[in-house]
Amino acid sequence: MGLLASVFRIFRKPLIVKPSTAEDITLACVYLHNFFRRNSAAKQLRSPPETLDFENTDDDTAIEGEWRREIQNDSGMVKTS
């Protein structure tokens, strides 16, 4: 969910809604995320190359994307008790 939280800021704090509403919100964001990833024009705007993780094939190292730095101190999507 970290990647979703970096794009859809609603996930940066706990959702205080009915479970069915939380499910609807989550599904809508997943559908939008998939649309943005498949549509080339939207992909350029919503996911520039440095946003996502990628592998450096020269030395097989993973390079973390910007989304990881954006969500480091978020309290959303944290399981309580």
Residue pairs with C-beta under 8 A, 6 or more apart in sequence:
1 11
1 76
1 77
2 67
2 68
2 71
3 33
3 52
3 67
4 11
4 26
4 29
4 30
4 33
5 11
5 12
5 70
5 71
5 74
5 76
5 77
6 51
6 66
6 67
6 68
6 70
6 71
7 29
7 33
7 36
7 46
7 67
8 29
8 32
8 33
10 25
10 29
11 29
11 74
11 76
11 77
12 71
12 74
12 75
12 76
13 74
13 75
13 76
14 75
14 76
14 77
14 78
14 80
15 21
15 22
15 25
15 76
17 25
35 42
36 42
36 43
36 46
36 47
37 43
37 47
50 65
50 66
51 65
51 66
51 67
52 65
52 67
53 62
53 63
53 64
53 65
53 68
54 62
54 63
54 65
55 61
55 62
55 63
56 62
56 63
